[in-house]
Amino acid sequence: MNANPVPDAQRKSQAALLSVAASTGLTILKLAAGLASGSLALLSEGAHNALDIAASALTFFTVRYADKPADDEHPFGHAKAEAVAALAQTAVLGALALGVAVVAVPRLWAPAPLQAGGFAFAVVVVSLVVDAGRWRTLSRTARETGSDALAADALHYAGDFVGAALVLAGLLASRLGVNGADAYAALGVAMFIGVSAARLALRTVDSLLDAAPAGLADDVRRSLSGIPGVEGVDYLRLRRIGAGAAGELGLFVSRRLPLEGVDAIRARVGEALKRRWPRLALTIAATSRALDDETVLERVMLIAARRRLFVHHVTIQRTDGRIAVSLDLEVDGRMELGRAHDVADGLEKAIAEEFAGGVEVDTHIEPMETREIFGEDADPALTAAVEACLNGRISRLKLLRDLHHVRLRVGGAGLYGVFHCRADRDAPIDAVHAEVDALERCARESFPRIARIIGHAEPA
């Protein structure tokens, strides 16, 4: 691999400059040979090359302008300038084909005498070699850089090559005494120029109308189906820009995902597409949607999370085909009852709308401690007494054991405690929680000054 590859803009400019130089030289030779021999076909090719000089010069300036970066007035860049230049070249080619045909048709019945000598034949042979070389070079550069303007130039020189071959055939036939051979060769040149112009026009119009590269949309959709987290494609809008394509992609993702999860999916999709299509630039958006496998509990918790509300002890019951939901809702303990009830009412209505009214919702409002409580470690003797109480109770439980890390602090409305214990790793969490609750109740009943105590169960 070349360690210092030539940028696309520089390659396109170099190709356009070489094209201008080649067109200038061939124009002079063909016109001189056409005037000397009287060959309409050769003069037509010379006129074609004269137009190619202007077209190549236009291409040179167009590719420089098209590679300018995007700005406020052109947020998608300037690449469409190449398509505009290619459309202008299409019109010129069509006019030239028509003009050559108009002049050639009368000569079919009144052939003009030819004096095709070695100079005319040599010019045509040189033209064949030069046109073949620059057609190949421009086609490769246009394909690798996606330049519409260079593609138009390449079509010109493919036409020049075929035109030169027709001219050569006409000169040879005239030397052999075939009447009107030069006029037929000129008509062949006109027809090929016209066909080339039509092909170029179709390609250019597609670019100006933002047509997507053929088959790319289907390939992109298929590649997305295997990326984890992508639940479907909402929309995909593509258009060709230069050598690549750009557009917008909308994905469906699960609404259960947090924002960080959605961002991770978007990043993963962008990286996957960039690896496969380096010249594809997409703006990726994500739309959350409900999935068929969502449980009632997940839907309730999601609604509360979106409203930034803290809920727990959510109970789901199904009776006579109807769903009943009850839950504890925590609000700021300093909030007035009226405001707290409005918050609970809004949550209940949101849950009812989620299930299209086929649900019964009841909330229990609890105060949430929002202030920091400053305190200090309790008397060690008191902490030891609480630990002894907990050890006495844990010895009668089935799952919990190994009480440790007991702490007790004084502050706020009373005593605040924490203790750790262990249970088997495969023990059911609901049974473990029930025994932790039993320990907490034991501590509060034995020491009424305890305002809150938390038990933490660890796997043994």
Buried (B, 14 or more C-beta within 10 A) or exposed (E): EEEEEEEBBEBBBBBBBBBBEBBBBBBBBBBBBBEBBBBBBBBBBBBBBBBBBBBBBBBBBBBBBBBEEEEEEEEEBBBBBBBBBBBBBBEBBBEBBBBBBEBBEEBEEEBEEBEBEEEBBEBBEBBBEBBBBBBBBBBBBBEEBBBBBBBBBBBBBBBBBBBBBBBBBBBBBBEEEBEBBBBBBBBBBBBBBBBBBBBBBEBBBBBBEBBBBEEBBEEBEEBBEEBEBBBEBBEBBBBBBBBBBBBBBBBBBBBBBEEEBBEBBBEBBBEBBEEEBEEBBBEBEBBBEEEEEEEBEBBBBBBBEEEEBEBEEBEBEEEEEEBEBBBBBBBBEEBEEEEBBEBBEEBBEBBBEBBEEEBBBEBEBBEEBEEEEEEEEBEEEBBEBBBEBBBEBBEEBEBBEEBEEBBBBBBBEEBBBBBBBBBEEEBEEEEBEEBBEBBBEBBBEBBEEBBBBEBEBEEE
